[in-house]
Amino acid sequence: MTYTALNVVVLLVAGVFAVLAHRVANRRRHDGGGAVTDHAEDAGRPDRPWYRRHPRRTAALATLVILLVLATVFDSVIVGVGLVAYDRSRISGFYAGLAPVEDLAYVVGAVLVLPAVWRLLGTGRSRPEPGRRRSAGRGIDNRDGSGR
């Protein structure tokens, strides 16, 4: 089996898991009336830039870019010093730095799976109303921080 075939399988599983996990998390976010309780004010405003309307996608894209750059640099160092070698018959022949591009598929998989797991696990509690903050350790919502 080539690295490309293995990566296709891993990315398909990661992608399906991510889509299903985000759908489950979105169902949990809807209140009884069908209104979305998180980021609904930005999503309905087409005059806002896309990165403001879709903060999770923006964060995922920024994370992906940063991790791809870091993985390329560190994988190139690892291959360059000879710690890792790849069988040329099992790679595509395309490289990111000194490492084959197949090495970057795991970064893409992590960016798909980890936010999905985070959303599935959730915090189990609701967010405080805007303008209110939660007192540390007491679970009391207040406006002035006094706990009274």
N, C-alpha and C positions, 0 to 999 in steps of 0.2 A: 504494500500500500504506500502511495506517495504522501508526502507531507500535505500537499494540496488537497487530496481526497480526505485525509483525516481532518483538515481544517474546515472543509465544507461541512462535514458531519457535525463537528463541534459548533460551528457558527449557526447551522440550521437549528440545532437543539437549543442553543442560547437564544436565538431570535424568537423561536416559538415560545419558549419559557417567558421571555421578556414581554411579549405581546399579551400572553394570557395573564401574567402577573399584573400588568398595568390595567388590564380590563377588570380584574377582580378588585384591585385597589380603587379604581374609578367608581365601581358599583358601591363600594363602601362609603365613598365620599358624598354620594348623592343623598340629600335628606328626603324626607317623606314626600315633599312636593315636587321632587324631580330637579330641584335647582342645585347646581354645583356650589359647594361651600368654600372652595379654595381657588383663588385666582380668577373667579368668574368675572370680576369687574374689568380685568385687563383683556380677557379672551374675547369679550364682546365689543371691543373698541378697535375697529380696523385702522384708525388714525395712529395707533401706537406702532412702533417698530416691531418686527416679528420677534426679536429677542426679548421684548417686554411682554408680549402676548404669550410666549411659550418659555417660561423661565427654566423648566426642567430640561427641555430640548437644548436650550442655550448652555446650561451647565454640562450636559452630557457631551455636547460638541466641543466645548472648551476643554473638558477633561480628556476627551479622545485625542485632540490635537496635542496637548501637553504630554500625554502618556506615549503617543506615537513617536514624538521627538525624543523623549527620554529613552524609550525602548530601542530606538534606532542607534542612539549614541552608545548606550551600554552594551547592546548586542554586538555592535561593531568592535568595541573594545574586547569583549570576550572572544569573538572570533579572531580578531587581530593578534591577540597574544597566544592563541592556540589552545585555549581551554575547551573549546567546542569545535567540532568539525562536522560538516554535513556531507552525506553521500550525494554526489552530484547527479546520480541517476534518479534520485527521489525528490529533487527540488525543481522548481519551474525554470530557474535560470535568471529570474528577476531579483535584483538585490536592492535593499535599503541600506546604504552604507556598505559594510562588508558582510552583513547577514542577509540571508534570503528573506523575501517578503513574507513567506509563510510563517516566519517567526512573529510577525506582528498580528496575526489572527487572534492570538490569545489576549492581546490588549483589547481588541475589538469585542471579543467575547466577554471580557471582564466589565467593559463599559456597558454592555447590554444587560448582564446578569446582576451585578451588584446593586444598581439602583432599583431593579425590579424586586430583589429580595428585601431591600430597605423599605420599599413601599408596602410590600406584603406584610412585613412584620409590624410596621407602624408603631405608634407610641401608645395606643390604647386609651388615649384621653383626648379631649377636645382642646382646641386652641383657645386662649383667652380672647375676649372681644378686643377690637382695636381700641387703643387708649388705656387698656387695663394691663397690668402685669401680674404675674403670679409670684407670690412670696416664696422664697427659697425654703424648701423643707416643710412648709405648713400647708401648701395647697390652697391658700386663701388669695382670692382675686381682690385687688384694691387699686385705687387710682393714685394714692399718695405714698405707697410703699410702707405705711406704718403697720399694716396687719390688723387694723381696727376697722 
